């Protein structure tokens, strides 16, 4: 899973979290339904924004959902998922861009793609994805040739760039592609008047995506002598941050001009979570899942806190990192997992059976995504990795309404009626 907008589900609140999951699963299932199981690997967080924007503008809310069957990534639960033209547009764009990304890696000879048999197979996959994306795009009236042209122009722009070239010259093809995709959501929703502001929001989102990718990869690109727009054009990180902040502000202004039916999730993702993405890329903050966010950089003492402070959980080793704080009987001679609940009646698994169960848990993401799962060796109930998320400020509604500072009528960030429209 990849993308620059990666919201922590605990920060969204129950209602918005359900909507976000519905769009993510809807994109995944649209890829599977139209293009087969293998196509699901191109599911990405940014692609689902197209589905979110389409639904946020439409009045056909009753037809926008269907019940999907059990899935390992949902803890083997059924769920209401998004369907329709928005999900298909997201699938088409995801396929075409993934195809371009694979071709780019093949051309650069990255990793295993430097081997000829692997490169040939990758080219075939990329070509199939490109054709599949074009078919899906045509079904919803979107010409994916705009995306292909942008990708092709990107190569030429990068070849001509050098010291002193404005970095925005390099980001222009990405901006053009995302502007076209965002604007098309207005046509799908039957609101052509929204096309212009959404095109502007998409253009700036594309700029951000390109800049943040360059910032996050700059050190690795330097180590491998790979092409990086900031390094090649001599753009300092301070200038990149200024451009990113300007893009964030421009997206908020553009969203003010869009007429939404229910724009809460779109607003949350593009006005608030996108800022977190910028902060994360530049190292100014991060999600509470990361140790640096919860406890500071390595070697930094934890700040004192009240013992009953609900915002910062004890974590897997109990308070203050004491391994014995949670369970005095901790210790598993057979390599099983620590006690996380009442044991079942079926007894423990052996080593090899437990290894097979553990492989199944992690390959299906149940250990992360499920609220509860059965320990592979002990068969005791365990909480998923995300069950106790320390997201810092996700427990209050101040973040939802940070743009206006007025939380009257805000119910846990799930039904914000404060009128904020940043």
N, C-alpha and C positions, 0 to 999 in steps of 0.2 A: 504494500500500500504506500502511495507516495502523494506528494502535493504540498503546497505551502500553507494551506488553511487546514490545520489539524487541531480542531477544538477538543479539549478534554470533555468527555460526555458529562462528567459530574458538574461542570461549570455551566452547562446549558440549561439545567433544570429538566424536570420530567417531561413536560410537553414538547419543548424544543428538541430535547434529546430523541424523543420518539419520532419527530418529523425528520430530523437529520438521519437517523438510522433508516427510516423508510426510503429516503432518497438514495442513500448509499447502497442498500440492498436492491432497490429498484434498478440502479445502474448496472449492478452486478448481474441481476437476472435478465435484464434487457440484452446484455452481451451474450449470456448463455443461450437465451431463447432464439436470438437471431443468428448467432455465429458460432455456437458450440461451447463446450466446457472450457477449452483452452483459452478462449478469448477473455475469460473472466480475470486473467492475470493483469489485464490493462486497467482494471478498476482503480480509480484514483480519487482522492479527496477533492481536487480542484474541478474535475469533470462534473461532479454532482452539483456544482454551483449552477450549471445550466438547467438542470432539473428543478432546483430550488427556485430559480428566478422565473421559470415558466409557470410553475404552480402558484407562486406569489402574486402573479398578475391575472390569473384566470379565475373565472366565476364557477367553473365546473368542478368544484371540490368533491362532489359525490362520486364522480367517475375517475378520480385521480388515484384511487387506492384499490388494491386487491389483497387478498390474504395469501401469503406464500407458505409453503410447507416448512417443516423443521429443517434447520441448517446448523451445522457444527459451530459456525461463527456466532450464532445467536444462542449457544447453549442448547441446541436441539429444540428450540421453540419455534412455533409459527409466529408470523408477524404480518402487520399491515405494511405493504410496500408500495412505493410510487410506481405508476405505470403511465403509458401514453407517450405523447410526442416529446415531452421534455426529457424523459429517460432515454428515448431513442436518439435525440439530438446529442445528449451527453455521451451515449455509446459511440455514435459516429465520430465525434470529435476525438474521443479517447483513442479509438482505433487508428485514426489517421495520424495523430501525433505520436502514438507508440510506434507505428510503422516508420515514421521519420526518425525517431530516436534510435531504433534498431539499425536502420541504414547508416546513420551517423556513426554509431559504434563500430559497425563493420568497416566503414571507410577508414576509421582511425586505428583499426586493428586492436581494439581494447581486449585485454584478457584472453579468454578462450577463443574470441572471435578472430584472433590472429591466425588460428589454424584453419586451413582451407576448407575441410569438410564441415566444420562448425559454421564458418562464414557462409557457405553455400546454403546450409539449412536455415540460417538466420535470414538470409536474403529472401528465401522462399516464404518464410513466415511473414516477413515485412510486406512482401508483395500481396499476400493473401489478406492481411489486415488492411492494407490500403484500399484494395478493391471492395472489401466488406464495408469499410467505413464510407466509401463513396455510395454504395447501395443504400445503406441506412440513411445517409444524408439526403439522398434523392427522395426517399419516402416521406421526409418531413420538409421537403422544399429547400434544403440547404446545400449549396454548392461547395463541396469539400475541396474543389480546385483552388479556392481562395487560401486554404490552409497549405496545400501542397506548394502553391506558388510562393507563399511566405517562407516555407522551409527551404525551398530552392534558392530564394534570394538571400537567405541568411548566410549560406555558404559564401556567396560572392561578397557580401558586405564584410564578413570576417576576414576574407582574403585581402581586402583593400585597407582594412583598419590598421592603425599604427599609433605611435606616440603622438598625442595632440588631437586625435580623432575624438569628437564628442561621443561619450558612451551611449547617448540616446540615439545616435546613428546606428549603433549595433543592435539596440533593442527594438528598432522600428518594425522589422518583420513580425516579431512576436506580438507587438502592440496591435498591428493590423489584423492578425489572425484572431486574437481574442476579442477585438472590437466587433468583428463580423459575427462571431459566435454569440456574444452577449446580445447584440442587436436582434439576432434572429429569434431569441426567446420572446421578444415583444410581438413579432409577427405570429408566432405559434399561439400566443395567448389572445390574439385578436385585439391588441392595443398598439397599433402602429405609431401612435404619438410617443410611446416610450422608447422607440428605437434609437433616437439621437442621444438622450442621456445615458442609455445603457451602453451604447457604442463607446461613449466617453469613459464610462466606468470600466468597460472591458479593455479599452486601450491602456488605461492606467494600471489595471490589474496585470496585463501582460508585461508592462514595464517593471512592475514589482516582482513578478515571477522571475524575469530574466536577471534582475539585479540581485535578488536574494540567492538565486542559484549560484551566481558569480561570487558573492560574498562567502557563502558556505563552502564552496569548492576551491577558493583561492589558494589556501595552503596546500591542499592535496595536488592541485594543478601545478603549483610551483615545484613540488617534489618530483612529479612525474614529467615535468616539462611539457605539460598540456596547455592548450590555448585557453586563456581566460580574459574576458573583455576588460576587466578592471586593470589587470596587469599590462595587457597589450596597449591599451589606450593611456596608461599612466594616470588613471582616475583614483585619487585617494579614497579611503573608506569614509572619511568625513563628508566628501562630496556625494558618495553613494548614499550615505544616510540622509543627507539633505534631499536628494532626489526621491528617496523612498518616502520620507515624511511628506513631501509635496504631493506625491501620488496618493498617499492615504487621505490627505485633505481633499484632493480633487475627487476621489471616489465618494467621499461623504457628501460633497456638494452635488455631484451627479445624481446620487440616490435621492436627494431631496426633490428632484424634478420628475422622478418616476412615480407613476400612479399604480400603487399596489392594492390588491384586494386584501391580502394579509402578508405584510412584509416583515414580520418579526424575525423569522429565521434568516432571511436574506440580510436584514439589517445587522443582526447579531454577527453573522459570519464576515460580512464585508466591511462593517464599521468598527467592530470590536475585536474579533478573533484575528483579523488581518493585521491589526496593530501588534498583537502578541506575536504573530509570525515574524514581523520586522524586528521586534525586540529580541526574539529568540535567535534570529540569524546574526544579529550584531552583538549578541552576548550580554544584553542588558537585563534580560529576565528569561525565564523558561517555565515550562509546565512543572507542576509539583511532583510529577512522576520521577523527574530527574533528581538525583541526590543533591546536586548543586543548588537546586531551587528550594529543597526542603531543609537542608542543613548548611548551606553555604558551600564555597569551594573546598576541596580537600584540605584538611588541616585546620579549618576554621571551627572554633568551638560553637556548639549549638547555643542559641539565645535562650535565656531562662524563660520558662513558661509555667503557667499554673497547672497543677496536676490534672485538673478536670477540664482543661482547655480542649473543646471538641474539634478545633480546627486542625490540630496537628496530631495525627494518630501515632500510636506507639511503634507501629511497624512490626515486622516479622519477628524481631528479637526482644520485644517488650520495651518498657521505658528505659531510656538512657543506654540503649544498646545491650542490655543484660540478657544473654541467651537463656537464662533460666527463669526470667521473670514471668513468662507466659505459662510455663508448665514445668513444675519441679521434676516431673518424671520424664523430661525430654531425653532423647537418646535412643537411637534405633540401630540395633546391631545388624539388621539385615539391609540397611541402606534405605529404609522407608522414610516417609515424610513425617514431620512433627505432627503432634496431635492438633487437629483443628476442629474437632467435634466428637460427637458420640460414635463409637465404633459400630459398624453394622454387624449383623448376625453371621455373615458369610465367612468371617475370618480373614486372615492376611493372605496376600498372594506371595508366591515364591519369587526368587530374584528375576528369572527370565520372564515369567508372566507379568511381573511388575514393570519390567523394562518395556515390554510390548505395550502395556497399558499407558505408560508414561509417553512413549512415542506417539500413540494415538492422541493423547491429550494435547500435546504440544503441536503436532502436525495439523490438528483441527482447530487450534487456538482456544480450546475450551478452558485451558488453565489460565488464560488471560481474559477471555470475553465472557465466560459464564459467571454468574453470581456465585454459584456453588458447583463443586465437582467432587467426585470420589477420589481420594488419594490412591495412586497407582499401586502402592505396596500395602499400606495400612488399611485401605478401604474406608477411611474415616472422612467425614465431610470436611471439605476445605473451601475457603473463599478464593474467588478469582483474584488475579493480580491487581485488577482495577477496583476491587471492592472497597478498599480504603484509600481513596485518592486524596493526597494532600495538595490541593490546588490553591492554597493560600487564601484567596479572596472569593472562592466560589460559594461560600456559605451565606453570603448576603446579597442584597439586590443593588448595592451601590455601583457595582461594575456595569450592570445592565443599563443604569441610568446615568453613567458617568458623564455623558455629554451635556446633560442639563442640570444634574445635581438634585433633581426633584423626584423622590421616590413615592409620592403619594399615590396610593392605589396599586403599587407594584407588588405582586404576589410572588416573591421568590424568583424573580427574573423569568417567570413562566407565563405571565400574563400582564406584561408591563403596560399600564394605562397612563403613564406619566406624560405622554405626549412628546417624548424626545424624538427628534427626527434629524439627527446630526448628519 
